[in-house]
Amino acid sequence: MNPRPQDIDDPAFIGSDFFDRRDLVQVRYEMLRRVRVEGQTIADAAAHFGVSRPTFYKAQADFERDGLAGLLPVKRGPHGPHKITDEVMRFIEEARATHAGPEVYELVELIAGQFGLAVHRRTVERALARLKKKRRQIPP
């Protein structure tokens, strides 16, 4: 989904049933095609498709590296917990085994005492859910 379809003023996307300015992959591909095939300047293509020149160059590099898949939107931000390291996960497992299954708030306090980390209760709950899921995947 294109977050800014209203910024596209390329003639092909105006009043067309085929070209959909809400389709981000189609918009990026068509922008790259205009430069590569039709010889439009990068500045003109970027302006018509409502992006900056650096955004054009990023789309171009992504396309050259990954093909059409490179034009798909990428989730930004962390892709996992950055405070819950492997060492902290081992600590959680050991604490669960030796402390007769402490409650989540107790684990938060134990982690703070052992590692000096302030972790949110939900972070620990998600870590426990991952442990549970991992145990289910291990065959007996």
C-alpha positions in Angstrom: 0.0 0.0 0.0 1.4 3.3 -1.0 1.3 5.8 1.9 1.1 8.8 -0.4 -0.9 8.0 -3.5 -2.0 11.6 -3.9 1.6 12.7 -4.6 1.8 10.8 -7.9 1.1 12.9 -10.9 2.4 10.6 -13.6 0.0 10.7 -16.6 -0.3 6.9 -16.7 -1.6 6.7 -13.2 -4.2 9.5 -13.6 -7.6 8.0 -14.5 -6.3 4.6 -15.3 -7.9 1.3 -14.4 -4.7 -0.6 -14.9 -2.2 1.6 -13.1 -3.1 1.9 -9.4 -1.3 4.7 -7.5 -2.1 2.8 -4.2 0.1 -0.2 -5.3 3.5 0.7 -4.1 5.3 -2.0 -6.0 3.7 -1.0 -9.3 4.5 2.7 -8.6 8.2 2.0 -7.9 8.6 -0.4 -10.8 7.0 2.1 -13.2 9.2 4.9 -11.9 12.3 2.8 -12.5 11.0 1.8 -16.0 10.5 5.4 -17.0 14.1 6.1 -16.4 15.6 2.9 -17.7 13.4 2.3 -20.8 12.0 5.7 -21.7 15.0 7.7 -20.7 13.3 10.1 -18.4 15.7 11.9 -16.0 15.8 10.6 -12.4 14.8 14.1 -11.1 11.7 14.1 -13.4 10.7 10.6 -12.6 11.1 11.2 -8.8 9.1 14.3 -9.0 6.2 12.7 -11.0 6.1 9.7 -8.6 6.2 11.9 -5.5 9.5 10.7 -4.1 12.9 12.2 -3.5 16.0 11.4 -5.6 17.6 9.4 -2.7 14.3 7.4 -2.5 14.6 6.7 -6.2 18.2 5.5 -5.8 17.3 3.3 -2.9 14.5 1.7 -5.0 16.9 1.3 -7.9 19.5 -0.4 -5.7 16.9 -2.6 -4.1 15.5 -3.7 -7.5 19.0 -4.4 -8.9 19.8 -6.5 -5.8 16.5 -8.4 -5.2 14.4 -7.9 -8.3 10.7 -7.3 -7.8 10.9 -8.5 -4.2 13.2 -5.6 -3.5 10.4 -3.2 -4.3 8.2 -4.6 -1.5 7.8 -2.5 1.6 10.2 -3.5 4.4 9.2 -3.5 8.1 11.3 -0.9 9.8 12.5 -1.0 13.4 13.8 -3.8 15.5 13.0 -7.3 14.4 13.4 -8.8 17.8 13.9 -8.0 21.4 17.2 -6.2 21.8 17.4 -6.5 25.6 16.6 -10.2 25.8 19.9 -11.6 24.7 20.7 -15.3 24.6 22.3 -14.9 28.0 19.1 -13.4 29.5 17.0 -16.1 27.9 19.2 -18.8 29.5 18.8 -17.0 32.8 15.0 -16.9 32.4 15.0 -20.7 31.7 17.2 -21.4 34.7 15.1 -19.1 36.9 12.0 -20.9 35.8 13.6 -24.3 36.6 15.1 -23.4 40.0 12.6 -20.9 41.5 9.5 -23.1 40.9 8.2 -21.0 38.1 8.4 -17.4 39.3 5.7 -15.0 38.2 6.5 -12.6 35.4 6.9 -9.6 37.7 9.4 -11.7 39.7 11.4 -12.5 36.6 11.5 -8.7 35.7 13.0 -8.1 39.2 15.4 -11.0 38.9 16.6 -9.7 35.5 17.1 -6.2 36.8 19.1 -7.6 39.8 21.2 -9.9 37.7 21.8 -7.8 34.6 20.9 -4.3 35.5 18.3 -4.2 32.7 14.9 -2.6 33.0 12.6 -4.8 30.9 8.9 -4.5 30.5 6.6 -7.2 31.8 5.3 -7.8 28.2 8.9 -8.3 26.9 9.3 -11.2 29.5 5.9 -12.6 28.6 6.8 -12.7 24.9 10.2 -14.3 25.8 8.3 -17.0 27.8 5.9 -17.6 24.9 8.9 -18.1 22.5 10.4 -20.6 24.9 7.1 -22.5 25.1 6.8 -22.5 21.3 10.4 -23.7 21.0 9.8 -26.6 23.4 6.7 -27.7 21.4 8.8 -27.8 18.2 11.5 -30.1 19.7 10.5 -33.7 18.9 10.4 -36.1 21.9 
